[in-house]
Amino acid sequence: MLKFSKVIKESIDVKKKLVKLEKNINLAIETIFFAIKNNSKILVCGNGGSAADAQHLSAEFVDRLRPKINRQPLPILSLALDTSHLTACSNDFSFDEVFSRPLEAFGKKTDVLLVISTSGNSKNIIKALKKAKQMKIKSIALLGSNGGLAKKYADNCLIVKSNKTARIQETHIFLGHFILESVERKILKIKKT
């Protein structure tokens, strides 16, 4: 039987390791803040649970992250929202291109690509990161385990040191919330002055 207290400790231990990533986390905050401040957007993608996390974070950044903090919507878009595109691209080209094609269609040099991948080895994530480099779009990667191949192509990697998918995903959503709330606070501070 799975022991609840053991899983809680495991989750806490994984998050404690994030302290070593503080410099990269702050860089991610600054990169996203700078893009938003300069009328650019954040394009985010992932597969499976990471696609759900991409949509979750996108919804909160467009609408709101915190109760009672009503502000203008912020420009973030999940690249996995359009089922017609996903199925057409998978059928007509390859599932490997489901993120790189919309990135090419909608991305511009001043935007930021945020990828979420527990393994860092998904071909469509790698292809999107390569396309971002080609288009000179900055990229941030929330990864797990050892970062996989994605760490080679992302500008800023936040690697959650765990081999358990559930612990990685829990930590990715924590990181996403922390980063986006930090960006939101910086934006609201500017608007008050």
Buried (B, 14 or more C-beta within 10 A) or exposed (E): EEEEEEEEEBBEEBBEEBEEBEEBBEBBBBBBBBBBEEEBBBBBBBBBBBBBBBBBBBEBBBEBBEEEEEEEEBBBBBBBBEEEBBEEBBEEEBBBBBBBBBBBEEBEEBBBBBBBBBBBBBBBBBBBBBBBBEBEBBBBBBBBBEBBBBBEBBBBBBBBBBEBBBBBBBBBBBBBBBBBBBBBBBBEEEEEE
